[in-house]
Amino acid sequence: MIDEVGYQPLERAQANLVFQVISKRYEKGSTLLTSNKSFGEWGQVFGDEVLATAILDRLLHHCDVVAINGPSYRLKNRLIAIDGQSNVA
């Protein structure tokens, strides 16, 4: 599992390591990724459009993409908790 792809842009060496991990896992096992970035933004994340395309090519070949749109579940629960505390006072 690779969580929060794109949370911070990667340096070239880091992006190459991600590519190596994805390449070694390609067609050998499941890989789960989470990201708040669209696939079109991955070139910026990895600092290289060609590298991002190579990673996406391997990931998307045999995958299911689950897009979750809407407010953050964690933020929603936190706002409910804050609102509950303010009603107590």
C-alpha positions as CSV (number, residue, x, y, z in Angstrom):
1,M,0.0,0.0,0.0
2,I,1.3,3.4,-0.9
3,D,-0.7,6.2,0.8
4,E,-1.1,9.8,-0.2
5,V,0.7,9.8,-3.6
6,G,1.2,13.4,-4.5
7,Y,1.0,14.8,-0.9
8,Q,4.4,16.2,-1.6
9,P,6.3,16.3,-4.9
10,L,9.1,13.8,-5.2
11,E,12.7,14.4,-6.1
12,R,14.0,12.5,-9.1
13,A,15.7,9.8,-7.0
14,Q,12.5,9.2,-5.0
15,A,10.4,9.1,-8.1
16,N,12.8,6.5,-9.6
17,L,12.4,4.4,-6.5
18,V,8.6,4.5,-6.8
19,F,8.9,3.4,-10.4
20,Q,11.1,0.5,-9.4
21,V,8.7,-0.7,-6.7
22,I,5.7,-0.5,-9.2
23,S,7.7,-2.3,-11.9
24,K,8.8,-5.1,-9.6
25,R,5.2,-5.6,-8.4
26,Y,3.7,-5.4,-11.9
27,E,1.7,-8.5,-12.7
28,K,3.0,-10.2,-9.5
29,G,0.7,-8.9,-6.7
30,S,-1.8,-6.3,-5.7
31,T,-0.8,-2.7,-5.1
32,L,-3.1,-0.2,-3.5
33,L,-2.5,3.5,-3.8
34,T,-4.3,6.5,-2.5
35,S,-4.0,10.0,-3.9
36,N,-5.9,13.3,-4.0
37,K,-4.3,14.0,-7.4
38,S,-5.8,13.2,-10.8
39,F,-3.7,11.1,-13.1
40,G,-3.0,14.2,-15.2
41,E,-1.3,15.8,-12.3
42,W,1.1,12.9,-11.7
43,G,3.8,14.4,-14.0
44,Q,4.1,17.2,-11.5
45,V,4.2,14.8,-8.5
46,F,7.0,12.7,-10.0
47,G,8.7,15.7,-11.7
48,D,8.7,13.9,-15.1
49,E,5.8,13.3,-17.4
50,V,7.5,10.2,-19.0
51,L,8.2,8.6,-15.7
52,A,4.6,9.3,-14.5
53,T,3.2,7.8,-17.7
54,A,5.4,4.6,-17.2
55,I,4.2,4.2,-13.7
56,L,0.5,4.8,-14.6
57,D,0.9,2.4,-17.6
58,R,1.8,-0.4,-15.2
59,L,-0.7,0.5,-12.5
60,L,-3.7,1.0,-14.8
61,H,-3.1,-2.2,-16.9
62,H,-5.0,-4.5,-14.5
63,C,-6.7,-2.2,-12.1
64,D,-9.9,-1.0,-10.6
65,V,-10.0,2.8,-10.0
66,V,-12.3,3.9,-7.2
67,A,-12.9,7.6,-7.2
68,I,-14.3,9.0,-4.0
69,N,-15.6,12.5,-4.3
70,G,-16.9,14.6,-1.4
71,P,-15.9,16.0,1.9
72,S,-13.1,14.5,3.9
73,Y,-14.4,11.8,6.3
74,R,-11.8,12.8,8.9
75,L,-12.6,16.5,8.6
76,K,-16.3,15.8,8.8
77,N,-16.0,13.9,12.0
78,R,-13.7,16.5,13.5
79,L,-16.1,19.3,12.7
80,I,-19.0,17.3,14.3
81,A,-16.9,16.9,17.4
82,I,-16.0,20.6,17.6
83,D,-19.6,21.5,17.0
84,G,-20.7,19.1,19.8
85,Q,-18.2,20.7,22.2
86,S,-19.4,24.2,21.5
87,N,-23.0,23.2,22.2
88,V,-22.0,21.9,25.6
89,A,-20.7,25.2,26.9
